[in-house]
Amino acid sequence: MEKNRFWNPVWVSPSLYLIQISWFLAVIATIFLYVHFIHTPHRIEKNERSAIAMLRRIAADEGCFKENRLSDVNGNRVGEYGFLSDLIRVRPLQLDPVTGEPAEQSMYCGVDCRDGILTCSGYHFLVYLPDEKGRGQVFVPEARLGRPIDASDASADEAGWCCYAWPEGYAMTGKRTFFINQAGEIHATDQKESVAGKTPYSAKDRIPDPEAAFVPETDVRVMMSTVADGQPAKDRETWTRVN
């Protein structure tokens, strides 16, 4: 015998069921479209602006760090540039007129930098300092304040530095990878997976090499060479200046 639909609490009209499913799928599609086409692009743009601002802040602090001679490994009274770990421990803004010491200290985004990489607003940041041959070297956790143990590198550290900023998640937190050095100019590349057969700079799996943004010269003093502006660089990508 056919059940009485009026006495069946779980019975739902097939047409009503299809309408409910259609509404549910429509809501899911709307959320997906919002996240994919509105929220994510807005977040990427915001994160990229923050990354550019952070690089300018790092450049200003590098200049103060050197000018105030907060590191003088070889004792020649000429200041050296620092790793991010150095800038985080002491952020010099100006000298106290009475004591002559840095007047203010603060932290970058309220975090430390134990592995040499700072993460903030969807981007990773990494500073390279040159060794005595001009090749990029990274933060050494065992060294005091991250400074080079070998004083022979100090002369090179007096001359230059560079910093890269790349997304925590490519196409999710950002697309462009940024570069700045002692010259103060920011360059960027939007490395795509199809370019040069490489995956994009992303997370801590694909970190830019020290020489990535420099012109592909044979000179071993890579970090003292010219930044590739509008031409293929060492990483075979085109880096352009950011206004």
C-alpha positions as a printed NumPy array, in Angstrom:
array([[  0.   ,   0.   ,   0.   ],
       [  1.244,   3.503,  -0.814],
       [  2.193,   5.535,   2.216],
       [  0.194,   8.627,   2.986],
       [  2.511,  11.531,   2.164],
       [  0.705,  13.795,   4.596],
       [  1.669,  11.538,   7.491],
       [  5.288,  11.055,   6.405],
       [  7.417,  13.71 ,   8.146],
       [ 10.461,  13.092,   5.9  ],
       [  8.606,  13.18 ,   2.589],
       [  9.665,  16.048,   0.317],
       [  8.216,  16.854,  -3.049],
       [ 10.759,  16.027,  -5.802],
       [ 10.308,  19.439,  -7.368],
       [ 10.857,  21.177,  -4.013],
       [ 13.922,  19.031,  -3.413],
       [ 15.389,  20.086,  -6.763],
       [ 14.689,  23.734,  -5.963],
       [ 16.499,  23.415,  -2.618],
       [ 19.482,  21.746,  -4.281],
       [ 19.543,  24.468,  -6.94 ],
       [ 19.52 ,  27.202,  -4.292],
       [ 22.287,  25.461,  -2.361],
       [ 24.482,  25.149,  -5.464],
       [ 23.779,  28.769,  -6.35 ],
       [ 24.97 ,  29.919,  -2.91 ],
       [ 28.14 ,  27.81 ,  -3.202],
       [ 28.812,  29.19 ,  -6.691],
       [ 28.29 ,  32.751,  -5.471],
       [ 30.74 ,  32.252,  -2.602],
       [ 33.297,  30.721,  -4.957],
       [ 32.975,  33.57 ,  -7.456],
       [ 33.298,  36.15 ,  -4.712],
       [ 36.422,  34.561,  -3.252],
       [ 38.015,  33.895,  -6.637],
       [ 37.215,  37.094,  -8.505],
       [ 36.696,  39.729,  -5.789],
       [ 38.153,  38.817,  -2.406],
       [ 41.39 ,  37.124,  -3.535],
       [ 42.435,  39.812,  -6.073],
       [ 41.718,  42.499,  -3.462],
       [ 43.767,  40.629,  -0.868],
       [ 46.632,  40.145,  -3.341],
       [ 46.684,  43.842,  -4.202],
       [ 46.633,  44.79 ,  -0.519],
       [ 49.425,  42.34 ,   0.342],
       [ 51.597,  43.548,  -2.527],
       [ 51.224,  47.15 ,  -1.388],
       [ 52.201,  46.073,   2.132],
       [ 55.23 ,  44.194,   0.791],
       [ 56.431,  47.273,  -1.101],
       [ 56.015,  49.406,   2.024],
       [ 57.918,  46.841,   4.103],
       [ 60.807,  46.778,   1.606],
       [ 61.102,  50.569,   1.815],
       [ 61.101,  50.311,   5.582],
       [ 63.834,  47.675,   5.454],
       [ 65.909,  49.866,   3.126],
       [ 65.604,  52.833,   5.486],
       [ 66.592,  50.697,   8.462],
       [ 69.551,  49.211,   6.6  ],
       [ 70.832,  52.724,   5.973],
       [ 70.436,  53.655,   9.645],
       [ 72.005,  50.382,  10.768],
       [ 75.117,  51.078,   8.697],
       [ 75.294,  54.807,   9.46 ],
       [ 75.056,  54.201,  13.188],
       [ 77.77 ,  51.523,  12.957],
       [ 75.663,  49.017,  14.87 ],
       [ 77.887,  46.342,  13.397],
       [ 81.614,  46.768,  12.822],
       [ 82.986,  43.244,  12.695],
       [ 86.426,  44.18 ,  11.331],
       [ 86.791,  47.196,  13.642],
       [ 87.58 ,  49.731,  10.9  ],
       [ 84.926,  52.192,  12.153],
       [ 82.87 ,  51.709,   8.992],
       [ 79.441,  50.258,   9.593],
       [ 78.168,  47.164,   7.828],
       [ 74.67 ,  46.365,   6.643],
       [ 72.677,  43.785,   8.581],
       [ 70.516,  40.727,   8.195],
       [ 66.832,  40.99 ,   9.049],
       [ 67.652,  39.434,  12.42 ],
       [ 69.875,  42.445,  13.139],
       [ 67.227,  44.944,  12.115],
       [ 64.594,  43.205,  14.216],
       [ 66.726,  43.185,  17.355],
       [ 67.581,  46.866,  16.977],
       [ 65.6  ,  49.12 ,  14.716],
       [ 67.493,  52.434,  14.613],
       [ 65.384,  55.404,  13.593],
       [ 67.488,  58.33 ,  14.768],
       [ 70.296,  59.094,  17.184],
       [ 69.586,  60.503,  20.618],
       [ 71.016,  64.061,  20.631],
       [ 72.421,  63.595,  24.144],
       [ 73.82 ,  60.061,  24.195],
       [ 74.434,  59.626,  20.473],
       [ 72.801,  56.198,  20.678],
       [ 69.8  ,  54.951,  18.654],
       [ 66.735,  56.615,  20.167],
       [ 64.111,  53.954,  19.426],
       [ 63.772,  50.219,  19.089],
       [ 60.882,  48.159,  17.749],
       [ 59.968,  44.835,  16.174],
       [ 58.903,  44.113,  12.605],
       [ 55.263,  43.009,  12.725],
       [ 55.841,  41.842,  16.282],
       [ 57.75 ,  38.724,  15.193],
       [ 61.285,  37.455,  15.352],
       [ 63.376,  36.106,  12.509],
       [ 65.099,  32.994,  13.789],
       [ 65.483,  31.312,  10.411],
       [ 66.417,  34.548,   8.648],
       [ 63.032,  34.821,   6.921],
       [ 60.447,  37.323,   8.09 ],
       [ 56.783,  36.659,   7.258],
       [ 54.263,  39.472,   7.216],
       [ 50.973,  40.221,   5.394],
       [ 51.149,  37.197,   3.101],
       [ 54.794,  37.683,   2.089],
       [ 58.175,  36.252,   3.069],
       [ 61.201,  38.58 ,   3.285],
       [ 64.855,  37.549,   3.126],
       [ 68.006,  39.7  ,   3.212],
       [ 71.229,  38.545,   1.59 ],
       [ 74.635,  39.987,   2.472],
       [ 77.667,  39.469,   0.202],
       [ 80.673,  37.431,   1.205],
       [ 84.201,  38.59 ,   0.396],
       [ 83.739,  37.416,  -3.223],
       [ 80.457,  39.268,  -3.644],
       [ 78.302,  36.152,  -3.539],
       [ 75.116,  36.266,  -1.504],
       [ 75.06 ,  34.631,   1.896],
       [ 72.164,  34.179,   4.256],
       [ 71.564,  34.494,   7.966],
       [ 73.566,  32.049,  10.075],
       [ 71.567,  31.109,  13.199],
       [ 74.675,  30.069,  15.133],
       [ 76.395,  33.421,  14.596],
       [ 75.942,  36.131,  17.184],
       [ 73.041,  38.356,  16.089],
       [ 73.24 ,  36.633,  12.724],
       [ 76.453,  38.434,  11.842],
       [ 79.13 ,  36.789,   9.661],
       [ 81.647,  34.91 ,  11.796],
       [ 84.467,  35.534,   9.312],
       [ 85.563,  39.198,   9.477],
       [ 86.85 ,  38.9  ,   5.907],
       [ 83.219,  39.255,   4.752],
       [ 82.756,  42.524,   6.623],
       [ 84.273,  44.731,   3.906],
       [ 81.764,  43.391,   1.397],
       [ 78.953,  43.883,   3.911],
       [ 79.909,  47.556,   4.076],
       [ 79.176,  47.913,   0.361],
       [ 75.857,  46.25 ,  -0.296],
       [ 72.873,  44.094,   0.562],
       [ 69.674,  42.956,  -1.103],
       [ 66.261,  41.784,  -0.01 ],
       [ 63.584,  39.704,  -1.75 ],
       [ 59.888,  39.521,  -0.908],
       [ 57.796,  36.688,  -2.362],
       [ 54.292,  35.314,  -1.65 ],
       [ 53.476,  32.815,   1.061],
       [ 51.169,  31.248,  -1.504],
       [ 51.444,  32.189,  -5.178],
       [ 48.14 ,  33.521,  -6.606],
       [ 46.597,  33.288,  -3.13 ],
       [ 48.478,  35.837,  -1.   ],
       [ 50.352,  37.533,  -3.834],
       [ 51.667,  37.159,  -7.371],
       [ 54.645,  39.444,  -7.789],
       [ 58.073,  38.873,  -6.253],
       [ 59.905,  42.04 ,  -5.23 ],
       [ 63.55 ,  43.026,  -4.899],
       [ 65.424,  45.953,  -3.342],
       [ 69.08 ,  46.665,  -2.534],
       [ 71.288,  49.491,  -1.274],
       [ 70.344,  51.601,  -4.322],
       [ 66.812,  51.887,  -2.934],
       [ 64.966,  50.98 ,  -6.156],
       [ 62.253,  48.306,  -5.995],
       [ 61.939,  45.858,  -8.882],
       [ 59.312,  43.169,  -9.392],
       [ 58.627,  40.109, -11.488],
       [ 55.401,  38.144, -11.896],
       [ 56.962,  34.74 , -12.448],
       [ 54.512,  32.305, -13.972],
       [ 54.723,  28.542, -14.023],
       [ 55.076,  28.398, -17.804],
       [ 58.028,  30.793, -17.819],
       [ 61.475,  29.209, -17.905],
       [ 59.916,  25.888, -16.931],
       [ 59.94 ,  26.831, -13.244],
       [ 57.301,  26.994, -10.567],
       [ 56.634,  30.49 ,  -9.182],
       [ 58.423,  31.858,  -6.141],
       [ 56.145,  30.712,  -3.338],
       [ 56.253,  29.709,   0.324],
       [ 59.611,  28.429,   1.579],
       [ 59.871,  25.816,  -1.164],
       [ 60.781,  28.294,  -3.927],
       [ 63.03 ,  31.017,  -2.514],
       [ 64.75 ,  33.531,  -4.82 ],
       [ 68.498,  32.985,  -5.099],
       [ 70.769,  35.913,  -4.149],
       [ 71.581,  36.656,  -7.801],
       [ 68.02 ,  36.176,  -9.141],
       [ 67.342,  39.826, -10.046],
       [ 70.834,  40.704, -11.321],
       [ 71.999,  40.79 , -14.923],
       [ 73.457,  37.455, -16.099],
       [ 77.102,  38.512, -16.128],
       [ 80.085,  36.255, -15.558],
       [ 81.497,  38.53 , -12.842],
       [ 81.712,  36.526,  -9.614],
       [ 80.888,  39.63 ,  -7.552],
       [ 77.22 ,  39.078,  -8.248],
       [ 75.753,  41.353,  -5.596],
       [ 77.9  ,  44.246,  -6.757],
       [ 76.68 ,  43.952, -10.36 ],
       [ 73.751,  45.657, -12.087],
       [ 70.098,  44.879, -11.402],
       [ 68.288,  43.616, -14.507],
       [ 65.842,  46.442, -15.24 ],
       [ 63.444,  45.443, -18.01 ],
       [ 65.695,  42.662, -19.292],
       [ 66.152,  38.95 , -18.523],
       [ 67.933,  38.436, -15.219],
       [ 69.924,  35.564, -13.742],
       [ 66.703,  33.68 , -13.054],
       [ 65.684,  34.199, -16.724],
       [ 62.76 ,  36.361, -15.615],
       [ 62.174,  40.018, -16.473],
       [ 62.347,  42.379, -13.515],
       [ 60.846,  45.856, -13.903],
       [ 61.064,  48.912, -11.702],
       [ 58.143,  49.614,  -9.379],
       [ 57.044,  53.246,  -9.212]])
